[in-house]
């Protein structure tokens, strides 16, 4: 059973901030790599941020480095994406994601996504 539930999507003005949260359950509670992807109209889904849940190392898409921060709260079993200095081009559906079982923490190995939450920057 794989379930990823996102919350926190809203509409914000350029330069604003927003936090997205992900609550995994089932299989995802045992993964060692969680992340956030986004997909805008006319564009392919792209990886935004990822975290090794064991150790806490992170990596980001070049387009969001310095503006977005991914973190985890093991006590709450949640993964959070803090988005600052938002730009109109950040507008997309953001989905929490995890890698396929037994794979390394790399963009191409993510295989499970939540239903997503809309973030609109305008």
URJO-V454584 format. One line per field, one symbol per residue. ss: DSSP state (~ for helix, > for strand, _ for the rest). psi: psi as a letter, one per 20 degrees, with the letter a starting at -180 (. if undefined). A space follows every 50 residues. Layout:
ss = ???
psi = ???
This chain:
ss = _>>>>>>___>>_____>>>>>>>>>~~~~__>>>>>>>______>>>>> >>_____>>>_~~~___>>>>>>____>>>>>>____~~~_>>>>>>>>_ ______~~~>>>>___>>>>>_
psi = pppopqqiprpqqpiaqqpqqpoqrcghijqjoqaprqpqpjqqpqpgqq poiohjqqqqqhiipihqpqrqohhilqpqopprlqqhiiprpppqrqqq pjrrnqgiipipqriqppppo.
